[in-house]
Amino acid sequence: LIQDDGGTLLPDGSFHGFEAGGIFAKTEGVNPGNQIEIFYGLLKPETLCENVHVTEDGDFDLYNFKKTSNGRAVILRKDFMHASPYVDVDRVDNLILITRGPSIPALSRLTLEEAVALMVLGQAMESSAGDPTRAGRIKSEFFYDPFVAGDRAKHANLFYEILRGLPHINYYLINTGGVGEGEHYEDIRLEYTLAILDSLLRGGLEDWVDSPTGFEVPMSVRHVDDIYLHPENFYSEIEFEEKQKELNKIRREAIEQLGNSLHSNIRDVFIKP
């Protein structure tokens, strides 16, 4: 782990992180089974916790949300397993966007323009820290950052121009929620996401095919059932086509809000014939 909060991507392809001292973590429901780094980091004496329930015996109760579920912690880098002592890297090779949605494959390969357009959309999940009444619902946040100031089209165009000068970078979209709906819903469990990342970063994905979503998906991923790559199989052909049209309409309308100064290559991403 190099950086968990933010940083700057420079035109030479290097990345410079913002936070050198600690790792920020959500504490809600953390357990050693699936978040071992955070769990044992919370037990370190120098860790700073906020909004975490403490029992009469002085122990953390990470499942007690009577007052709030917005538990946070700052864990020193030296106390966090797999955290690098450095916050900068000389070269970025992959840009992986995270989202959720029942009709989005567990992994998609994107073009540069699609990646920038999806950064403009910034579709993410609302947390209890932002709006507790909408926690768990999908929201759109430009570049996944509510604190961006200034002309958003200029931000997006600058990002696009930087990436155009870095042709070696690969772009991907990962769905960490689930596919399908109702009784046909299938959760994309943490171990599936980790298997996808393992295959992606270790060069195990060589064959890609077109998807009705408009992106590309891998032919197969080790340890992951193909159903998670083909959400269209949970719907009739007509139903999925209508869902895709509606999703692209929402995407297109959100991007149009940035105006005509946004590069046309980005504005036209979700305009399909």
Contacts in CASP RR format, 6 or more apart in sequence:
PFRMAT RR
TARGET T0000
AUTHOR 0000-0000-0000
METHOD contacts of the structure
MODEL  1
LIQDDGGTLLPDGSFHGFEAGGIFAKTEGVNPGNQIEIFYGLLKPETLCE
NVHVTEDGDFDLYNFKKTSNGRAVILRKDFMHASPYVDVDRVDNLILITR
GPSIPALSRLTLEEAVALMVLGQAMESSAGDPTRAGRIKSEFFYDPFVAG
DRAKHANLFYEILRGLPHINYYLINTGGVGEGEHYEDIRLEYTLAILDSL
LRGGLEDWVDSPTGFEVPMSVRHVDDIYLHPENFYSEIEFEEKQKELNKI
RREAIEQLGNSLHSNIRDVFIKP
1 23 0 8 1.000
1 80 0 8 1.000
1 82 0 8 1.000
1 83 0 8 1.000
1 84 0 8 1.000
2 15 0 8 1.000
2 17 0 8 1.000
2 84 0 8 1.000
2 86 0 8 1.000
2 87 0 8 1.000
2 88 0 8 1.000
2 89 0 8 1.000
3 15 0 8 1.000
3 17 0 8 1.000
3 18 0 8 1.000
3 19 0 8 1.000
3 87 0 8 1.000
4 19 0 8 1.000
4 23 0 8 1.000
4 24 0 8 1.000
5 18 0 8 1.000
5 19 0 8 1.000
5 24 0 8 1.000
6 17 0 8 1.000
6 18 0 8 1.000
6 19 0 8 1.000
7 15 0 8 1.000
7 16 0 8 1.000
7 17 0 8 1.000
7 18 0 8 1.000
8 15 0 8 1.000
8 16 0 8 1.000
8 17 0 8 1.000
8 18 0 8 1.000
9 15 0 8 1.000
9 92 0 8 1.000
9 159 0 8 1.000
9 162 0 8 1.000
10 16 0 8 1.000
10 162 0 8 1.000
11 162 0 8 1.000
11 165 0 8 1.000
11 166 0 8 1.000
13 90 0 8 1.000
13 91 0 8 1.000
13 92 0 8 1.000
13 162 0 8 1.000
13 166 0 8 1.000
14 88 0 8 1.000
14 89 0 8 1.000
14 90 0 8 1.000
14 91 0 8 1.000
14 92 0 8 1.000
15 88 0 8 1.000
15 89 0 8 1.000
15 92 0 8 1.000
16 87 0 8 1.000
16 88 0 8 1.000
17 87 0 8 1.000
17 88 0 8 1.000
18 87 0 8 1.000
19 87 0 8 1.000
20 77 0 8 1.000
20 87 0 8 1.000
21 76 0 8 1.000
21 77 0 8 1.000
22 74 0 8 1.000
22 75 0 8 1.000
22 76 0 8 1.000
22 77 0 8 1.000
22 80 0 8 1.000
23 74 0 8 1.000
23 75 0 8 1.000
23 76 0 8 1.000
23 77 0 8 1.000
23 80 0 8 1.000
23 83 0 8 1.000
24 72 0 8 1.000
24 73 0 8 1.000
24 74 0 8 1.000
25 38 0 8 1.000
25 42 0 8 1.000
25 72 0 8 1.000
25 73 0 8 1.000
25 74 0 8 1.000
25 75 0 8 1.000
26 71 0 8 1.000
26 72 0 8 1.000
26 127 0 8 1.000
27 38 0 8 1.000
27 42 0 8 1.000
27 49 0 8 1.000
27 51 0 8 1.000
27 52 0 8 1.000
27 60 0 8 1.000
27 62 0 8 1.000
27 71 0 8 1.000
27 72 0 8 1.000
27 73 0 8 1.000
28 62 0 8 1.000
28 65 0 8 1.000
28 69 0 8 1.000
28 70 0 8 1.000
28 71 0 8 1.000
28 128 0 8 1.000
29 62 0 8 1.000
29 63 0 8 1.000
30 38 0 8 1.000
30 39 0 8 1.000
30 42 0 8 1.000
30 62 0 8 1.000
31 39 0 8 1.000
31 62 0 8 1.000
32 39 0 8 1.000
32 40 0 8 1.000
33 39 0 8 1.000
34 190 0 8 1.000
36 81 0 8 1.000
37 80 0 8 1.000
37 81 0 8 1.000
37 82 0 8 1.000
37 83 0 8 1.000
38 73 0 8 1.000
38 75 0 8 1.000
38 80 0 8 1.000
40 81 0 8 1.000
41 47 0 8 1.000
41 73 0 8 1.000
41 75 0 8 1.000
41 79 0 8 1.000
41 80 0 8 1.000
41 81 0 8 1.000
42 49 0 8 1.000
42 60 0 8 1.000
42 62 0 8 1.000
42 73 0 8 1.000
42 75 0 8 1.000
44 75 0 8 1.000
44 76 0 8 1.000
44 79 0 8 1.000
46 76 0 8 1.000
46 79 0 8 1.000
47 73 0 8 1.000
47 74 0 8 1.000
47 75 0 8 1.000
47 76 0 8 1.000
47 79 0 8 1.000
48 73 0 8 1.000
48 74 0 8 1.000
49 60 0 8 1.000
49 71 0 8 1.000
49 72 0 8 1.000
49 73 0 8 1.000
50 71 0 8 1.000
50 72 0 8 1.000
50 73 0 8 1.000
51 67 0 8 1.000
51 68 0 8 1.000
51 70 0 8 1.000
51 71 0 8 1.000
51 72 0 8 1.000
52 60 0 8 1.000
52 62 0 8 1.000
52 71 0 8 1.000
52 72 0 8 1.000
52 73 0 8 1.000
53 60 0 8 1.000
53 61 0 8 1.000
53 62 0 8 1.000
53 64 0 8 1.000
53 65 0 8 1.000
53 66 0 8 1.000
53 67 0 8 1.000
54 60 0 8 1.000
54 61 0 8 1.000
55 61 0 8 1.000
68 128 0 8 1.000
68 132 0 8 1.000
69 128 0 8 1.000
69 132 0 8 1.000
69 135 0 8 1.000
70 127 0 8 1.000
70 128 0 8 1.000
70 129 0 8 1.000
70 132 0 8 1.000
72 129 0 8 1.000
77 83 0 8 1.000
77 84 0 8 1.000
77 85 0 8 1.000
78 85 0 8 1.000
92 166 0 8 1.000
92 169 0 8 1.000
93 168 0 8 1.000
93 169 0 8 1.000
93 170 0 8 1.000
94 169 0 8 1.000
94 170 0 8 1.000
94 171 0 8 1.000
94 172 0 8 1.000
94 200 0 8 1.000
94 201 0 8 1.000
95 115 0 8 1.000
95 163 0 8 1.000
95 169 0 8 1.000
95 170 0 8 1.000
95 171 0 8 1.000
95 172 0 8 1.000
96 171 0 8 1.000
96 172 0 8 1.000
96 173 0 8 1.000
96 174 0 8 1.000
96 197 0 8 1.000
96 200 0 8 1.000
97 110 0 8 1.000
97 115 0 8 1.000
97 118 0 8 1.000
97 119 0 8 1.000
97 122 0 8 1.000
97 171 0 8 1.000
97 172 0 8 1.000
97 173 0 8 1.000
97 174 0 8 1.000
98 124 0 8 1.000
98 173 0 8 1.000
98 174 0 8 1.000
98 176 0 8 1.000
99 118 0 8 1.000
99 122 0 8 1.000
99 123 0 8 1.000
99 124 0 8 1.000
99 138 0 8 1.000
99 173 0 8 1.000
99 174 0 8 1.000
99 175 0 8 1.000
99 176 0 8 1.000
100 123 0 8 1.000
100 124 0 8 1.000
100 125 0 8 1.000
100 138 0 8 1.000
100 175 0 8 1.000
100 176 0 8 1.000
100 177 0 8 1.000
100 178 0 8 1.000
101 138 0 8 1.000
101 175 0 8 1.000
101 177 0 8 1.000
101 178 0 8 1.000
101 179 0 8 1.000
102 178 0 8 1.000
102 179 0 8 1.000
102 180 0 8 1.000
102 181 0 8 1.000
102 185 0 8 1.000
102 231 0 8 1.000
102 234 0 8 1.000
103 179 0 8 1.000
103 180 0 8 1.000
103 213 0 8 1.000
103 231 0 8 1.000
103 232 0 8 1.000
103 235 0 8 1.000
103 240 0 8 1.000
103 243 0 8 1.000
103 244 0 8 1.000
103 247 0 8 1.000
104 173 0 8 1.000
104 175 0 8 1.000
104 179 0 8 1.000
104 213 0 8 1.000
104 231 0 8 1.000
105 173 0 8 1.000
105 175 0 8 1.000
105 179 0 8 1.000
105 211 0 8 1.000
105 213 0 8 1.000
105 215 0 8 1.000
105 217 0 8 1.000
105 228 0 8 1.000
105 229 0 8 1.000
105 230 0 8 1.000
105 231 0 8 1.000
106 174 0 8 1.000
106 175 0 8 1.000
106 178 0 8 1.000
106 179 0 8 1.000
106 188 0 8 1.000
106 192 0 8 1.000
106 193 0 8 1.000
106 196 0 8 1.000
106 221 0 8 1.000
106 224 0 8 1.000
106 228 0 8 1.000
106 229 0 8 1.000
107 172 0 8 1.000
107 173 0 8 1.000
107 174 0 8 1.000
107 175 0 8 1.000
107 196 0 8 1.000
107 200 0 8 1.000
107 205 0 8 1.000
107 217 0 8 1.000
107 218 0 8 1.000
107 221 0 8 1.000
107 229 0 8 1.000
108 172 0 8 1.000
108 173 0 8 1.000
108 174 0 8 1.000
108 211 0 8 1.000
108 213 0 8 1.000
108 215 0 8 1.000
108 216 0 8 1.000
108 217 0 8 1.000
109 170 0 8 1.000
109 171 0 8 1.000
109 172 0 8 1.000
109 208 0 8 1.000
109 215 0 8 1.000
109 216 0 8 1.000
109 217 0 8 1.000
109 218 0 8 1.000
110 118 0 8 1.000
110 171 0 8 1.000
110 172 0 8 1.000
110 173 0 8 1.000
110 215 0 8 1.000
111 171 0 8 1.000
112 160 0 8 1.000
112 163 0 8 1.000
112 164 0 8 1.000
112 169 0 8 1.000
112 171 0 8 1.000
113 160 0 8 1.000
113 265 0 8 1.000
113 266 0 8 1.000
113 269 0 8 1.000
114 171 0 8 1.000
114 215 0 8 1.000
114 269 0 8 1.000
115 163 0 8 1.000
115 171 0 8 1.000
115 173 0 8 1.000
116 156 0 8 1.000
116 159 0 8 1.000
116 160 0 8 1.000
116 163 0 8 1.000
116 266 0 8 1.000
117 251 0 8 1.000
117 255 0 8 1.000
117 266 0 8 1.000
117 269 0 8 1.000
117 270 0 8 1.000
118 173 0 8 1.000
119 143 0 8 1.000
119 144 0 8 1.000
119 156 0 8 1.000
119 159 0 8 1.000
120 142 0 8 1.000
120 143 0 8 1.000
120 152 0 8 1.000
120 156 0 8 1.000
120 254 0 8 1.000
120 255 0 8 1.000
120 258 0 8 1.000
120 262 0 8 1.000
120 266 0 8 1.000
121 140 0 8 1.000
121 251 0 8 1.000
121 254 0 8 1.000
121 255 0 8 1.000
122 140 0 8 1.000
122 141 0 8 1.000
122 142 0 8 1.000
122 143 0 8 1.000
122 144 0 8 1.000
123 138 0 8 1.000
123 139 0 8 1.000
123 140 0 8 1.000
124 138 0 8 1.000
124 139 0 8 1.000
124 140 0 8 1.000
124 141 0 8 1.000
124 144 0 8 1.000
125 136 0 8 1.000
125 137 0 8 1.000
125 138 0 8 1.000
125 139 0 8 1.000
126 134 0 8 1.000
126 135 0 8 1.000
126 136 0 8 1.000
126 137 0 8 1.000
126 138 0 8 1.000
126 139 0 8 1.000
127 135 0 8 1.000
127 136 0 8 1.000
128 135 0 8 1.000
140 254 0 8 1.000
142 148 0 8 1.000
142 152 0 8 1.000
142 155 0 8 1.000
143 155 0 8 1.000
143 156 0 8 1.000
143 159 0 8 1.000
148 155 0 8 1.000
151 261 0 8 1.000
152 258 0 8 1.000
153 258 0 8 1.000
153 259 0 8 1.000
153 261 0 8 1.000
153 262 0 8 1.000
154 261 0 8 1.000
156 258 0 8 1.000
156 262 0 8 1.000
156 263 0 8 1.000
156 266 0 8 1.000
157 261 0 8 1.000
157 262 0 8 1.000
157 263 0 8 1.000
157 266 0 8 1.000
160 263 0 8 1.000
160 265 0 8 1.000
160 266 0 8 1.000
163 169 0 8 1.000
172 200 0 8 1.000
173 215 0 8 1.000
174 193 0 8 1.000
174 196 0 8 1.000
174 197 0 8 1.000
175 188 0 8 1.000
176 188 0 8 1.000
176 193 0 8 1.000
177 187 0 8 1.000
177 188 0 8 1.000
178 185 0 8 1.000
178 186 0 8 1.000
178 187 0 8 1.000
178 188 0 8 1.000
178 228 0 8 1.000
179 185 0 8 1.000
179 186 0 8 1.000
179 188 0 8 1.000
179 227 0 8 1.000
179 228 0 8 1.000
179 231 0 8 1.000
179 234 0 8 1.000
180 186 0 8 1.000
180 231 0 8 1.000
180 234 0 8 1.000
180 235 0 8 1.000
181 234 0 8 1.000
184 234 0 8 1.000
186 227 0 8 1.000
186 228 0 8 1.000
186 234 0 8 1.000
188 228 0 8 1.000
191 223 0 8 1.000
192 223 0 8 1.000
192 224 0 8 1.000
192 228 0 8 1.000
195 221 0 8 1.000
195 222 0 8 1.000
195 223 0 8 1.000
195 224 0 8 1.000
196 221 0 8 1.000
196 224 0 8 1.000
198 222 0 8 1.000
199 205 0 8 1.000
199 218 0 8 1.000
199 221 0 8 1.000
199 222 0 8 1.000
204 222 0 8 1.000
205 218 0 8 1.000
205 221 0 8 1.000
207 218 0 8 1.000
207 219 0 8 1.000
207 220 0 8 1.000
208 216 0 8 1.000
208 217 0 8 1.000
208 218 0 8 1.000
208 219 0 8 1.000
209 216 0 8 1.000
209 217 0 8 1.000
209 218 0 8 1.000
209 219 0 8 1.000
210 216 0 8 1.000
211 217 0 8 1.000
211 229 0 8 1.000
211 230 0 8 1.000
211 232 0 8 1.000
212 232 0 8 1.000
212 240 0 8 1.000
212 241 0 8 1.000
212 244 0 8 1.000
213 231 0 8 1.000
213 232 0 8 1.000
213 244 0 8 1.000
214 244 0 8 1.000
214 272 0 8 1.000
217 229 0 8 1.000
217 230 0 8 1.000
218 229 0 8 1.000
220 226 0 8 1.000
220 229 0 8 1.000
221 229 0 8 1.000
227 233 0 8 1.000
231 240 0 8 1.000
232 240 0 8 1.000
234 240 0 8 1.000
235 243 0 8 1.000
248 270 0 8 1.000
248 272 0 8 1.000
251 269 0 8 1.000
251 270 0 8 1.000
252 270 0 8 1.000
252 271 0 8 1.000
255 262 0 8 1.000
255 266 0 8 1.000
255 267 0 8 1.000
255 269 0 8 1.000
255 270 0 8 1.000
256 267 0 8 1.000
258 267 0 8 1.000
259 267 0 8 1.000
260 267 0 8 1.000
END
